[in-house]
């Protein structure tokens, strides 16, 4: 009798496990379907969130949190009270930024430090006033051992003259000079080539960039705006 009861118990646990797995899969399908078909978001990945009952979703428009039943969408920052108000959302973004800028490294316009200690990635726009101000300090950053990798983020979007102008910069015979000229307000000769300006812009949106300049530090943290060269160097040191 005990053997029979034990067998029944095992069967019940196994069946419950199957139902739970099926429900979980159904929830993931519902989440992806709703975000894609109803909201037009492209879902890259789903992961457990720090808050029970919510799923962390990485999309082409950044991070969102969705209830297990796919009924509620939350756009927020999750702070861990027990860990000194640690920003769990920012921590997840940091990992994503490190991976993303590394993938775009070969297509960046680079101003390399002679004695390189650190590398930062800057989402930039040629028409942005604060981007131009930051660019005037690239030499100072290089002197501090900081290499600058520029990634394109045409604020006006991919159907704009702004985008076409940035393609011309990235496709110029000397991209560094073309970028410097453009940031000085000078015209850049029209040029076309295989480029990743659009991919860099989309990456920025995915990483939570919504303006320029946005500076990604080596640890994946983000400075959302202009900072003087000395302050950037200090932020890098504090993040180490």
Secondary structure, DSSP 8 states (H G I E B T S, - for coil): -HHHHHHHHHHHHHHHHHHHHHHHHHHHHHHHHIIIIIT---EEEEEE-SSTTEEEEEETTEEEEEETTS--EE----EEGGGTSEEHHHHHHHHHHHHHHHHTGGGSEEE--TT--EEEEEEE-TT-HHHHHHHTTHHHHHHTTEEEEEEE--TT-TTSHHHHHHHHHHTSTTHHHHHHHHHTT--------S--HHHHHHHHHHTT--SS-EEE-TTS-EE-S---HHHHHHHHHHH-
